[in-house]
Amino acid sequence: MQVFLISKPTAVLFAAILGLGAIAVQAQARQGQNCPPRCGIGIEVPENPSQSPRVDVETLSARPGQEVSWESNHPVLVVFPEETPFVGPNGRPVYQFNVRASHRLRIRDDSDQLCSPPGCKYMVIDLGNDQRPPLDPYIIIDR
């Protein structure tokens, strides 16, 4: 079996020629996403314990007051080490939370400068393997 390495622009061109344009566009859109229309982050913890968890949205842009859902195939801890864009039901900032299957949080609206680009960095930590490397994507609050 031969393996060919294709650059990203060439891959998009081939996909368009072969009628796979929607797949190529969908793969590119996974890097960053606006909320709405999609207000959720999916987390996948790979079987290989040396690999970091993966998220389907590396940078989520959201607006104050919106609710974001979190889903994971494995129990994880999400930690915001500095700024957090989320508040709990009591209105207090939420700096960490567990995602066992799914979880929902509301974007806070009490700070005009919160999570400005590049955004609020967060880490996804595997609760079953503390030796797994963490992941550190971003959430940006649009004002």
Secondary structure, DSSP 4 states (H G I P E B T S, - for coil): -------HHHHHHHHHHTT-HHHHHHHHHTSEEETTT--EEEEE--SSTTSPPEES-SEEEE-TT-EEEEEESS-EEEE-SS---EE-TTS-B--EEEESSEEEEEEP-S-SSTT-TT-EE-EEEETT-TTSPPB--EEEE--
